[in-house]
Amino acid sequence: MLTGVDSARTGTSIALPWGVWRQDVRQEWPLPASWTPVVCTNQQKVPLTPTAIDAAFDTPIGTERLETIVSGARSVAIAIDDITRPTPTAQLLPLVLNRLRAAGVPRPRITIAIASGAHRRATPDDVGLKVGPECADISVVPHDPTGDLMDTGQLLGGVPVRVNRAFMDAEIRIGICGVLPHPFAGFSGGAKIVVPGLADLDVLARTHKFALMGLRGGHQLQGNRFRSEMEGVVRAIGLHWTVNVAIDEQRRPVALACGDLVAAHRSAASAAEEAARTPSPDHPLDALVLNAYPKDGELLQLEAAFVALRSGMLRWLAPGAPVVLAGACLEGLGHHELFGPGGRLFRAPAAKTFLTDHPLVIFAPGVTSEECAAAFWDGYRHFALWPELVEYLNPRLARQPRVGIVPCAPLQLATEEFHAA
């Protein structure tokens, strides 16, 4: 979990959450004296106490308690999201295991499947971070979309759905997942832990084509075609119980909903949306820094910050104001079987038309400019050193610029209106 002070201006610097999983620190960046930083924060929710988390487990939504569902089960599989997701699964897994033990399910009959979708296979280091030491004696299966899969008999967009065999072989299947704004699924979490999380590469290609077709739901769930198709398939496959968690900028749970794969997800998504609401500044901004934490692990995940921008933050900007996309990228470029370089759906990076007249600048110390050009249009400047970024921006801004800072853009959404004074 993150340590240190809250995201705020400190003298002539700004302290931002930085380096998910590998560092999790507050990194201070010095600001020119002429800059006026405008920190755009979302609703600050109180983290859930252990008692509140237990209460959420004990009062599931849309289904019975977990102990009742698994009673008499011969085997249980638990799907968790991977290292590209900030969910504190190591904190939540012991709570699930305690209830399985109470229901008489022995640990040797439990499997944890890391639902990495099209991302790289989970490494032992990833397993240690996402599963935690309390689960060291549980079998862990990193998903491989080209590996051992089972035909479910279901179709998604005409494509046969095949899912991780170790997960499908279990009599009872559980999902633990984070709920964050998502560019085309409305919010992550829920059924998405299975499809695309544990699906084969053909199904992954089908689901990710929603992005290529421009079906960008933003944070909208109602009428979201991708979400409804996916949930129908996963319900038919069988996802019997879910844990859906919304987090704050220190990756602490601020809302938790357990139970049915749709009803519990909607409850958590509603709480996540409320927590994400970010009031607009009083005056137009001359630049905007989108900090990609807690999705700043690798370069290919930084675009999660654009959900905040597309939710209305573009309206906060003065004409021509630059946007800085910032992230540590301690994992480097990253890997995606579909959208990454060489992937099945890879396209040469192009300028992002939704930015209109706003130049994009990428601040990512963990990658080279060559790596950046593999993921972003080469017309966008990349900087690995903060002083060089500031030196580049200064002559392109007003004499005394108002620079907006969005501390955790993947967790933030703009309010409906821009209330300029």
TORKOL-4160 file (C-alpha; in steps of 0.2 Angstrom, whole numbers, padded with zeros to 4 digits, m for minus):
421
<pt num="1" X="0000" Y="0000" Z="0000"/>
<pt num="2" X="0005" Y="0018" Z="m0003"/>
<pt num="3" X="0014" Y="0027" Z="0011"/>
<pt num="4" X="0017" Y="0045" Z="0015"/>
<pt num="5" X="0008" Y="0062" Z="0014"/>
<pt num="6" X="m0008" Y="0065" Z="0004"/>
<pt num="7" X="m0007" Y="0071" Z="m0014"/>
<pt num="8" X="m0005" Y="0090" Z="m0011"/>
<pt num="9" X="0006" Y="0105" Z="m0015"/>
<pt num="10" X="0021" Y="0106" Z="m0003"/>
<pt num="11" X="0030" Y="0122" Z="m0005"/>
<pt num="12" X="0036" Y="0123" Z="m0023"/>
<pt num="13" X="0033" Y="0105" Z="m0027"/>
<pt num="14" X="0019" Y="0093" Z="m0029"/>
<pt num="15" X="0018" Y="0076" Z="m0021"/>
<pt num="16" X="0010" Y="0062" Z="m0031"/>
<pt num="17" X="0007" Y="0044" Z="m0029"/>
<pt num="18" X="0020" Y="0035" Z="m0039"/>
<pt num="19" X="0026" Y="0017" Z="m0045"/>
<pt num="20" X="0012" Y="0005" Z="m0041"/>
<pt num="21" X="0017" Y="m0011" Z="m0033"/>
<pt num="22" X="0035" Y="m0009" Z="m0035"/>
<pt num="23" X="0037" Y="0008" Z="m0026"/>
<pt num="24" X="0021" Y="0014" Z="m0020"/>
<pt num="25" X="0028" Y="0031" Z="m0014"/>
<pt num="26" X="0024" Y="0049" Z="m0014"/>
<pt num="27" X="0035" Y="0057" Z="m0026"/>
<pt num="28" X="0039" Y="0075" Z="m0025"/>
<pt num="29" X="0041" Y="0085" Z="m0041"/>
<pt num="30" X="0048" Y="0103" Z="m0040"/>
<pt num="31" X="0037" Y="0116" Z="m0049"/>
<pt num="32" X="0043" Y="0133" Z="m0056"/>
<pt num="33" X="0039" Y="0148" Z="m0045"/>
<pt num="34" X="0028" Y="0155" Z="m0059"/>
<pt num="35" X="0017" Y="0140" Z="m0060"/>
<pt num="36" X="0000" Y="0140" Z="m0050"/>
<pt num="37" X="m0004" Y="0121" Z="m0047"/>
<pt num="38" X="m0022" Y="0117" Z="m0046"/>
<pt num="39" X="m0024" Y="0100" Z="m0038"/>
<pt num="40" X="m0040" Y="0092" Z="m0044"/>
<pt num="41" X="m0045" Y="0079" Z="m0032"/>
<pt num="42" X="m0059" Y="0067" Z="m0031"/>
<pt num="43" X="m0071" Y="0063" Z="m0017"/>
<pt num="44" X="m0061" Y="0058" Z="m0002"/>
<pt num="45" X="m0069" Y="0042" Z="0005"/>
<pt num="46" X="m0065" Y="0034" Z="0022"/>
<pt num="47" X="m0057" Y="0017" Z="0020"/>
<pt num="48" X="m0067" Y="0003" Z="0025"/>
<pt num="49" X="m0063" Y="m0005" Z="0042"/>
<pt num="50" X="m0061" Y="m0023" Z="0044"/>
<pt num="51" X="m0078" Y="m0024" Z="0052"/>
<pt num="52" X="m0086" Y="m0016" Z="0037"/>
<pt num="53" X="m0077" Y="m0027" Z="0025"/>
<pt num="54" X="m0083" Y="m0042" Z="0035"/>
<pt num="55" X="m0101" Y="m0035" Z="0035"/>
<pt num="56" X="m0100" Y="m0034" Z="0016"/>
<pt num="57" X="m0095" Y="m0053" Z="0015"/>
<pt num="58" X="m0109" Y="m0057" Z="0027"/>
<pt num="59" X="m0122" Y="m0048" Z="0017"/>
<pt num="60" X="m0120" Y="m0052" Z="m0001"/>
<pt num="61" X="m0131" Y="m0044" Z="m0014"/>
<pt num="62" X="m0142" Y="m0055" Z="m0025"/>
<pt num="63" X="m0137" Y="m0072" Z="m0019"/>
<pt num="64" X="m0133" Y="m0082" Z="m0003"/>
<pt num="65" X="m0118" Y="m0081" Z="0008"/>
<pt num="66" X="m0102" Y="m0089" Z="0002"/>
<pt num="67" X="m0102" Y="m0102" Z="0015"/>
<pt num="68" X="m0119" Y="m0108" Z="0009"/>
<pt num="69" X="m0115" Y="m0109" Z="m0009"/>
<pt num="70" X="m0099" Y="m0119" Z="m0006"/>
<pt num="71" X="m0106" Y="m0131" Z="0006"/>
<pt num="72" X="m0102" Y="m0148" Z="0001"/>
<pt num="73" X="m0092" Y="m0142" Z="m0014"/>
<pt num="74" X="m0078" Y="m0154" Z="m0020"/>
<pt num="75" X="m0067" Y="m0140" Z="m0027"/>
<pt num="76" X="m0066" Y="m0121" Z="m0028"/>
<pt num="77" X="m0057" Y="m0109" Z="m0040"/>
<pt num="78" X="m0054" Y="m0091" Z="m0036"/>
<pt num="79" X="m0050" Y="m0079" Z="m0050"/>
<pt num="80" X="m0040" Y="m0063" Z="m0046"/>
<pt num="81" X="m0034" Y="m0049" Z="m0057"/>
<pt num="82" X="m0016" Y="m0047" Z="m0062"/>
<pt num="83" X="m0002" Y="m0035" Z="m0058"/>
<pt num="84" X="m0008" Y="m0023" Z="m0071"/>
<pt num="85" X="m0023" Y="m0020" Z="m0059"/>
<pt num="86" X="m0021" Y="m0011" Z="m0042"/>
<pt num="87" X="m0033" Y="m0022" Z="m0033"/>
<pt num="88" X="m0027" Y="m0027" Z="m0015"/>
<pt num="89" X="m0031" Y="m0045" Z="m0018"/>
<pt num="90" X="m0018" Y="m0051" Z="m0005"/>
<pt num="91" X="m0029" Y="m0042" Z="0008"/>
<pt num="92" X="m0045" Y="m0050" Z="0002"/>
<pt num="93" X="m0040" Y="m0068" Z="m0002"/>
<pt num="94" X="m0038" Y="m0073" Z="0017"/>
<pt num="95" X="m0056" Y="m0067" Z="0020"/>
<pt num="96" X="m0062" Y="m0079" Z="0006"/>
<pt num="97" X="m0052" Y="m0093" Z="0012"/>
<pt num="98" X="m0058" Y="m0092" Z="0030"/>
<pt num="99" X="m0076" Y="m0094" Z="0024"/>
<pt num="100" X="m0071" Y="m0108" Z="0013"/>
<pt num="101" X="m0063" Y="m0117" Z="0028"/>
<pt num="102" X="m0078" Y="m0113" Z="0039"/>
<pt num="103" X="m0089" Y="m0122" Z="0025"/>
<pt num="104" X="m0078" Y="m0137" Z="0025"/>
<pt num="105" X="m0068" Y="m0134" Z="0010"/>
<pt num="106" X="m0049" Y="m0139" Z="0013"/>
<pt num="107" X="m0035" Y="m0129" Z="0006"/>
<pt num="108" X="m0029" Y="m0143" Z="m0006"/>
<pt num="109" X="m0045" Y="m0142" Z="m0015"/>
<pt num="110" X="m0044" Y="m0123" Z="m0019"/>
<pt num="111" X="m0035" Y="m0115" Z="m0034"/>
<pt num="112" X="m0031" Y="m0097" Z="m0037"/>
<pt num="113" X="m0031" Y="m0092" Z="m0056"/>
<pt num="114" X="m0023" Y="m0076" Z="m0060"/>
<pt num="115" X="m0034" Y="m0068" Z="m0074"/>
<pt num="116" X="m0021" Y="m0059" Z="m0085"/>
<pt num="117" X="m0031" Y="m0059" Z="m0101"/>
<pt num="118" X="m0020" Y="m0053" Z="m0115"/>
<pt num="119" X="m0006" Y="m0047" Z="m0103"/>
<pt num="120" X="0010" Y="m0056" Z="m0099"/>
<pt num="121" X="0009" Y="m0072" Z="m0089"/>
<pt num="122" X="0011" Y="m0069" Z="m0070"/>
<pt num="123" X="0028" Y="m0071" Z="m0063"/>
<pt num="124" X="0033" Y="m0078" Z="m0046"/>
<pt num="125" X="0036" Y="m0060" Z="m0040"/>
<pt num="126" X="0018" Y="m0055" Z="m0046"/>
<pt num="127" X="0011" Y="m0070" Z="m0037"/>
<pt num="128" X="0019" Y="m0064" Z="m0021"/>
<pt num="129" X="0012" Y="m0047" Z="m0023"/>
<pt num="130" X="m0005" Y="m0052" Z="m0028"/>
<pt num="131" X="m0008" Y="m0068" Z="m0018"/>
<pt num="132" X="0002" Y="m0064" Z="m0002"/>
<pt num="133" X="0011" Y="m0075" Z="0010"/>
<pt num="134" X="m0005" Y="m0081" Z="0019"/>
<pt num="135" X="m0010" Y="m0091" Z="0003"/>
<pt num="136" X="0008" Y="m0098" Z="0000"/>
<pt num="137" X="0001" Y="m0116" Z="0001"/>
<pt num="138" X="m0013" Y="m0113" Z="m0011"/>
<pt num="139" X="m0011" Y="m0119" Z="m0029"/>
<pt num="140" X="m0009" Y="m0104" Z="m0041"/>
<pt num="141" X="m0012" Y="m0105" Z="m0059"/>
<pt num="142" X="m0006" Y="m0090" Z="m0070"/>
<pt num="143" X="m0018" Y="m0089" Z="m0085"/>
<pt num="144" X="m0011" Y="m0092" Z="m0103"/>
<pt num="145" X="m0024" Y="m0087" Z="m0117"/>
<pt num="146" X="m0015" Y="m0100" Z="m0128"/>
<pt num="147" X="m0013" Y="m0113" Z="m0115"/>
<pt num="148" X="m0024" Y="m0127" Z="m0107"/>
<pt num="149" X="m0042" Y="m0121" Z="m0111"/>
<pt num="150" X="m0059" Y="m0129" Z="m0110"/>
<pt num="151" X="m0073" Y="m0126" Z="m0122"/>
<pt num="152" X="m0088" Y="m0119" Z="m0113"/>
<pt num="153" X="m0101" Y="m0121" Z="m0126"/>
<pt num="154" X="m0105" Y="m0103" Z="m0127"/>
<pt num="155" X="m0102" Y="m0090" Z="m0140"/>
<pt num="156" X="m0097" Y="m0072" Z="m0139"/>
<pt num="157" X="m0101" Y="m0062" Z="m0155"/>
<pt num="158" X="m0100" Y="m0079" Z="m0164"/>
<pt num="159" X="m0084" Y="m0084" Z="m0157"/>
<pt num="160" X="m0083" Y="m0100" Z="m0146"/>
<pt num="161" X="m0078" Y="m0096" Z="m0129"/>
<pt num="162" X="m0064" Y="m0106" Z="m0121"/>
<pt num="163" X="m0059" Y="m0103" Z="m0103"/>
<pt num="164" X="m0044" Y="m0108" Z="m0092"/>
<pt num="165" X="m0046" Y="m0126" Z="m0088"/>
<pt num="166" X="m0041" Y="m0125" Z="m0070"/>
<pt num="167" X="m0054" Y="m0113" Z="m0067"/>
<pt num="168" X="m0068" Y="m0122" Z="m0076"/>
<pt num="169" X="m0064" Y="m0138" Z="m0068"/>
<pt num="170" X="m0069" Y="m0132" Z="m0051"/>
<pt num="171" X="m0086" Y="m0135" Z="m0045"/>
<pt num="172" X="m0088" Y="m0117" Z="m0038"/>
<pt num="173" X="m0080" Y="m0102" Z="m0046"/>
<pt num="174" X="m0077" Y="m0086" Z="m0037"/>
<pt num="175" X="m0070" Y="m0069" Z="m0043"/>
<pt num="176" X="m0061" Y="m0055" Z="m0034"/>
<pt num="177" X="m0058" Y="m0040" Z="m0044"/>
<pt num="178" X="m0056" Y="m0021" Z="m0043"/>
<pt num="179" X="m0069" Y="m0009" Z="m0050"/>
<pt num="180" X="m0062" Y="0006" Z="m0059"/>
<pt num="181" X="m0069" Y="0017" Z="m0073"/>
<pt num="182" X="m0065" Y="0008" Z="m0090"/>
<pt num="183" X="m0064" Y="0015" Z="m0107"/>
<pt num="184" X="m0077" Y="0003" Z="m0115"/>
<pt num="185" X="m0083" Y="m0009" Z="m0101"/>
<pt num="186" X="m0091" Y="0005" Z="m0091"/>
<pt num="187" X="m0081" Y="m0001" Z="m0075"/>
<pt num="188" X="m0069" Y="m0015" Z="m0073"/>
<pt num="189" X="m0073" Y="m0030" Z="m0062"/>
<pt num="190" X="m0088" Y="m0042" Z="m0061"/>
<pt num="191" X="m0089" Y="m0054" Z="m0075"/>
<pt num="192" X="m0074" Y="m0046" Z="m0083"/>
<pt num="193" X="m0063" Y="m0057" Z="m0072"/>
<pt num="194" X="m0068" Y="m0072" Z="m0083"/>
<pt num="195" X="m0071" Y="m0065" Z="m0100"/>
<pt num="196" X="m0059" Y="m0058" Z="m0105"/>
<pt num="197" X="m0048" Y="m0062" Z="m0090"/>
<pt num="198" X="m0047" Y="m0081" Z="m0091"/>
<pt num="199" X="m0052" Y="m0083" Z="m0110"/>
<pt num="200" X="m0043" Y="m0088" Z="m0125"/>
<pt num="201" X="m0035" Y="m0077" Z="m0138"/>
<pt num="202" X="m0049" Y="m0077" Z="m0150"/>
<pt num="203" X="m0061" Y="m0072" Z="m0137"/>
<pt num="204" X="m0049" Y="m0059" Z="m0131"/>
<pt num="205" X="m0048" Y="m0052" Z="m0149"/>
<pt num="206" X="m0067" Y="m0051" Z="m0150"/>
<pt num="207" X="m0069" Y="m0042" Z="m0134"/>
<pt num="208" X="m0055" Y="m0029" Z="m0137"/>
<pt num="209" X="m0062" Y="m0025" Z="m0155"/>
<pt num="210" X="m0075" Y="m0015" Z="m0145"/>
<pt num="211" X="m0061" Y="m0003" Z="m0143"/>
<pt num="212" X="m0057" Y="m0003" Z="m0161"/>
<pt num="213" X="m0075" Y="0000" Z="m0166"/>
<pt num="214" X="m0075" Y="0015" Z="m0155"/>
<pt num="215" X="m0088" Y="0008" Z="m0143"/>
<pt num="216" X="m0081" Y="0019" Z="m0129"/>
<pt num="217" X="m0093" Y="0017" Z="m0114"/>
<pt num="218" X="m0083" Y="0028" Z="m0103"/>
<pt num="219" X="m0090" Y="0026" Z="m0086"/>
<pt num="220" X="m0108" Y="0021" Z="m0093"/>
<pt num="221" X="m0115" Y="0004" Z="m0088"/>
<pt num="222" X="m0133" Y="0006" Z="m0094"/>
<pt num="223" X="m0135" Y="0001" Z="m0112"/>
<pt num="224" X="m0116" Y="m0004" Z="m0113"/>
<pt num="225" X="m0116" Y="m0018" Z="m0126"/>
<pt num="226" X="m0099" Y="m0025" Z="m0122"/>
<pt num="227" X="m0104" Y="m0027" Z="m0103"/>
<pt num="228" X="m0121" Y="m0035" Z="m0107"/>
<pt num="229" X="m0114" Y="m0048" Z="m0119"/>
<pt num="230" X="m0100" Y="m0052" Z="m0108"/>
<pt num="231" X="m0111" Y="m0054" Z="m0093"/>
<pt num="232" X="m0123" Y="m0066" Z="m0102"/>
<pt num="233" X="m0109" Y="m0077" Z="m0107"/>
<pt num="234" X="m0101" Y="m0078" Z="m0090"/>
<pt num="235" X="m0118" Y="m0081" Z="m0081"/>
<pt num="236" X="m0120" Y="m0096" Z="m0093"/>
<pt num="237" X="m0103" Y="m0102" Z="m0089"/>
<pt num="238" X="m0105" Y="m0100" Z="m0071"/>
<pt num="239" X="m0097" Y="m0087" Z="m0059"/>
<pt num="240" X="m0105" Y="m0091" Z="m0043"/>
<pt num="241" X="m0099" Y="m0077" Z="m0031"/>
<pt num="242" X="m0089" Y="m0061" Z="m0033"/>
<pt num="243" X="m0080" Y="m0049" Z="m0023"/>
<pt num="244" X="m0080" Y="m0031" Z="m0031"/>
<pt num="245" X="m0069" Y="m0018" Z="m0023"/>
<pt num="246" X="m0067" Y="0001" Z="m0026"/>
<pt num="247" X="m0051" Y="0008" Z="m0020"/>
<pt num="248" X="m0044" Y="0025" Z="m0015"/>
<pt num="249" X="m0027" Y="0033" Z="m0020"/>
<pt num="250" X="m0018" Y="0023" Z="m0007"/>
<pt num="251" X="m0026" Y="0007" Z="m0014"/>
<pt num="252" X="m0036" Y="0004" Z="0001"/>
<pt num="253" X="m0054" Y="m0002" Z="m0001"/>
<pt num="254" X="m0067" Y="0012" Z="0001"/>
<pt num="255" X="m0082" Y="0001" Z="m0005"/>
<pt num="256" X="m0085" Y="m0018" Z="m0006"/>
<pt num="257" X="m0099" Y="m0027" Z="m0013"/>
<pt num="258" X="m0100" Y="m0046" Z="m0013"/>
<pt num="259" X="m0112" Y="m0059" Z="m0022"/>
<pt num="260" X="m0120" Y="m0060" Z="m0039"/>
<pt num="261" X="m0109" Y="m0056" Z="m0054"/>
<pt num="262" X="m0121" Y="m0042" Z="m0060"/>
<pt num="263" X="m0130" Y="m0035" Z="m0044"/>
<pt num="264" X="m0114" Y="m0034" Z="m0033"/>
<pt num="265" X="m0104" Y="m0027" Z="m0048"/>
<pt num="266" X="m0117" Y="m0013" Z="m0050"/>
<pt num="267" X="m0117" Y="m0009" Z="m0032"/>
<pt num="268" X="m0098" Y="m0007" Z="m0032"/>
<pt num="269" X="m0098" Y="0003" Z="m0048"/>
<pt num="270" X="m0110" Y="0015" Z="m0041"/>
<pt num="271" X="m0099" Y="0018" Z="m0026"/>
<pt num="272" X="m0084" Y="0019" Z="m0037"/>
<pt num="273" X="m0092" Y="0032" Z="m0048"/>
<pt num="274" X="m0097" Y="0042" Z="m0033"/>
<pt num="275" X="m0079" Y="0042" Z="m0026"/>
<pt num="276" X="m0072" Y="0046" Z="m0043"/>
<pt num="277" X="m0082" Y="0063" Z="m0045"/>
<pt num="278" X="m0069" Y="0077" Z="m0047"/>
<pt num="279" X="m0076" Y="0095" Z="m0046"/>
<pt num="280" X="m0070" Y="0106" Z="m0060"/>
<pt num="281" X="m0058" Y="0121" Z="m0057"/>
<pt num="282" X="m0064" Y="0139" Z="m0056"/>
<pt num="283" X="m0054" Y="0145" Z="m0071"/>
<pt num="284" X="m0048" Y="0137" Z="m0087"/>
<pt num="285" X="m0031" Y="0128" Z="m0085"/>
<pt num="286" X="m0016" Y="0132" Z="m0095"/>
<pt num="287" X="m0010" Y="0114" Z="m0094"/>
<pt num="288" X="m0015" Y="0097" Z="m0086"/>
<pt num="289" X="m0005" Y="0084" Z="m0078"/>
<pt num="290" X="m0014" Y="0067" Z="m0078"/>
<pt num="291" X="m0005" Y="0055" Z="m0066"/>
<pt num="292" X="m0008" Y="0037" Z="m0071"/>
<pt num="293" X="m0006" Y="0030" Z="m0054"/>
<pt num="294" X="m0012" Y="0016" Z="m0049"/>
<pt num="295" X="m0011" Y="0011" Z="m0067"/>
<pt num="296" X="0007" Y="0017" Z="m0070"/>
<pt num="297" X="0016" Y="0000" Z="m0069"/>
<pt num="298" X="0019" Y="m0001" Z="m0088"/>
<pt num="299" X="0018" Y="0011" Z="m0103"/>
<pt num="300" X="0004" Y="0001" Z="m0111"/>
<pt num="301" X="m0007" Y="0004" Z="m0096"/>
<pt num="302" X="m0005" Y="0023" Z="m0095"/>
<pt num="303" X="m0020" Y="0026" Z="m0107"/>
<pt num="304" X="m0031" Y="0021" Z="m0092"/>
<pt num="305" X="m0029" Y="0039" Z="m0087"/>
<pt num="306" X="m0038" Y="0045" Z="m0103"/>
<pt num="307" X="m0055" Y="0040" Z="m0095"/>
<pt num="308" X="m0054" Y="0055" Z="m0084"/>
<pt num="309" X="m0049" Y="0066" Z="m0098"/>
<pt num="310" X="m0064" Y="0060" Z="m0109"/>
<pt num="311" X="m0076" Y="0061" Z="m0095"/>
<pt num="312" X="m0076" Y="0080" Z="m0096"/>
<pt num="313" X="m0059" Y="0086" Z="m0091"/>
<pt num="314" X="m0055" Y="0092" Z="m0108"/>
<pt num="315" X="m0067" Y="0106" Z="m0106"/>
<pt num="316" X="m0057" Y="0112" Z="m0091"/>
<pt num="317" X="m0043" Y="0117" Z="m0103"/>
<pt num="318" X="m0039" Y="0133" Z="m0111"/>
<pt num="319" X="m0037" Y="0132" Z="m0130"/>
<pt num="320" X="m0021" Y="0123" Z="m0135"/>
<pt num="321" X="m0016" Y="0119" Z="m0117"/>
<pt num="322" X="m0005" Y="0104" Z="m0117"/>
<pt num="323" X="m0009" Y="0087" Z="m0108"/>
<pt num="324" X="0005" Y="0078" Z="m0098"/>
<pt num="325" X="0002" Y="0060" Z="m0096"/>
<pt num="326" X="0013" Y="0054" Z="m0082"/>
<pt num="327" X="0018" Y="0037" Z="m0075"/>
<pt num="328" X="0033" Y="0028" Z="m0067"/>
<pt num="329" X="0032" Y="0013" Z="m0079"/>
<pt num="330" X="0044" Y="0003" Z="m0068"/>
<pt num="331" X="0039" Y="m0013" Z="m0079"/>
<pt num="332" X="0044" Y="m0004" Z="m0094"/>
<pt num="333" X="0034" Y="m0005" Z="m0110"/>
<pt num="334" X="0024" Y="m0019" Z="m0104"/>
<pt num="335" X="0015" Y="m0033" Z="m0114"/>
<pt num="336" X="m0001" Y="m0035" Z="m0123"/>
<pt num="337" X="m0005" Y="m0050" Z="m0134"/>
<pt num="338" X="m0017" Y="m0039" Z="m0145"/>
<pt num="339" X="m0013" Y="m0021" Z="m0144"/>
<pt num="340" X="0006" Y="m0022" Z="m0140"/>
<pt num="341" X="0019" Y="m0021" Z="m0153"/>
<pt num="342" X="0017" Y="m0037" Z="m0164"/>
<pt num="343" X="0000" Y="m0041" Z="m0157"/>
<pt num="344" X="m0015" Y="m0047" Z="m0167"/>
<pt num="345" X="m0024" Y="m0030" Z="m0166"/>
<pt num="346" X="m0009" Y="m0019" Z="m0166"/>
<pt num="347" X="m0010" Y="m0003" Z="m0176"/>
<pt num="348" X="0004" Y="0009" Z="m0179"/>
<pt num="349" X="0002" Y="0023" Z="m0166"/>
<pt num="350" X="m0008" Y="0038" Z="m0172"/>
<pt num="351" X="m0012" Y="0055" Z="m0165"/>
<pt num="352" X="m0027" Y="0055" Z="m0154"/>
<pt num="353" X="m0041" Y="0064" Z="m0162"/>
<pt num="354" X="m0051" Y="0067" Z="m0146"/>
<pt num="355" X="m0037" Y="0078" Z="m0139"/>
<pt num="356" X="m0041" Y="0091" Z="m0153"/>
<pt num="357" X="m0029" Y="0105" Z="m0152"/>
<pt num="358" X="m0021" Y="0099" Z="m0135"/>
<pt num="359" X="m0003" Y="0093" Z="m0137"/>
<pt num="360" X="0001" Y="0077" Z="m0128"/>
<pt num="361" X="0017" Y="0075" Z="m0118"/>
<pt num="362" X="0022" Y="0059" Z="m0110"/>
<pt num="363" X="0033" Y="0059" Z="m0094"/>
<pt num="364" X="0038" Y="0041" Z="m0091"/>
<pt num="365" X="0055" Y="0039" Z="m0082"/>
<pt num="366" X="0054" Y="0020" Z="m0084"/>
<pt num="367" X="0055" Y="0019" Z="m0103"/>
<pt num="368" X="0065" Y="0026" Z="m0117"/>
<pt num="369" X="0059" Y="0037" Z="m0131"/>
<pt num="370" X="0061" Y="0022" Z="m0143"/>
<pt num="371" X="0049" Y="0012" Z="m0132"/>
<pt num="372" X="0037" Y="0026" Z="m0130"/>
<pt num="373" X="0036" Y="0028" Z="m0149"/>
<pt num="374" X="0031" Y="0009" Z="m0150"/>
<pt num="375" X="0015" Y="0014" Z="m0140"/>
<pt num="376" X="0012" Y="0032" Z="m0144"/>
<pt num="377" X="0012" Y="0042" Z="m0160"/>
<pt num="378" X="0030" Y="0049" Z="m0163"/>
<pt num="379" X="0023" Y="0066" Z="m0164"/>
<pt num="380" X="0021" Y="0066" Z="m0145"/>
<pt num="381" X="0036" Y="0071" Z="m0135"/>
<pt num="382" X="0043" Y="0059" Z="m0122"/>
<pt num="383" X="0053" Y="0064" Z="m0106"/>
<pt num="384" X="0061" Y="0053" Z="m0093"/>
<pt num="385" X="0068" Y="0068" Z="m0083"/>
<pt num="386" X="0056" Y="0080" Z="m0074"/>
<pt num="387" X="0068" Y="0096" Z="m0076"/>
<pt num="388" X="0068" Y="0093" Z="m0095"/>
<pt num="389" X="0049" Y="0091" Z="m0096"/>
<pt num="390" X="0047" Y="0108" Z="m0086"/>
<pt num="391" X="0060" Y="0116" Z="m0097"/>
<pt num="392" X="0050" Y="0110" Z="m0113"/>
<pt num="393" X="0034" Y="0116" Z="m0106"/>
<pt num="394" X="0039" Y="0133" Z="m0099"/>
<pt num="395" X="0040" Y="0143" Z="m0115"/>
<pt num="396" X="0024" Y="0135" Z="m0121"/>
<pt num="397" X="0013" Y="0141" Z="m0107"/>
<pt num="398" X="0007" Y="0158" Z="m0101"/>
<pt num="399" X="0018" Y="0169" Z="m0090"/>
<pt num="400" X="0010" Y="0163" Z="m0074"/>
<pt num="401" X="0001" Y="0147" Z="m0079"/>
<pt num="402" X="m0013" Y="0138" Z="m0070"/>
<pt num="403" X="m0007" Y="0120" Z="m0071"/>
<pt num="404" X="m0020" Y="0107" Z="m0066"/>
<pt num="405" X="m0014" Y="0091" Z="m0057"/>
<pt num="406" X="m0025" Y="0075" Z="m0057"/>
<pt num="407" X="m0017" Y="0064" Z="m0044"/>
<pt num="408" X="m0025" Y="0047" Z="m0049"/>
<pt num="409" X="m0033" Y="0049" Z="m0066"/>
<pt num="410" X="m0038" Y="0031" Z="m0068"/>
<pt num="411" X="m0049" Y="0033" Z="m0052"/>
<pt num="412" X="m0056" Y="0050" Z="m0056"/>
<pt num="413" X="m0071" Y="0057" Z="m0067"/>
<pt num="414" X="m0075" Y="0075" Z="m0071"/>
<pt num="415" X="m0091" Y="0082" Z="m0064"/>
<pt num="416" X="m0105" Y="0086" Z="m0077"/>
<pt num="417" X="m0102" Y="0104" Z="m0079"/>
<pt num="418" X="m0087" Y="0116" Z="m0080"/>
<pt num="419" X="m0090" Y="0130" Z="m0067"/>
<pt num="420" X="m0079" Y="0143" Z="m0073"/>
<pt num="421" X="m0079" Y="0159" Z="m0063"/>
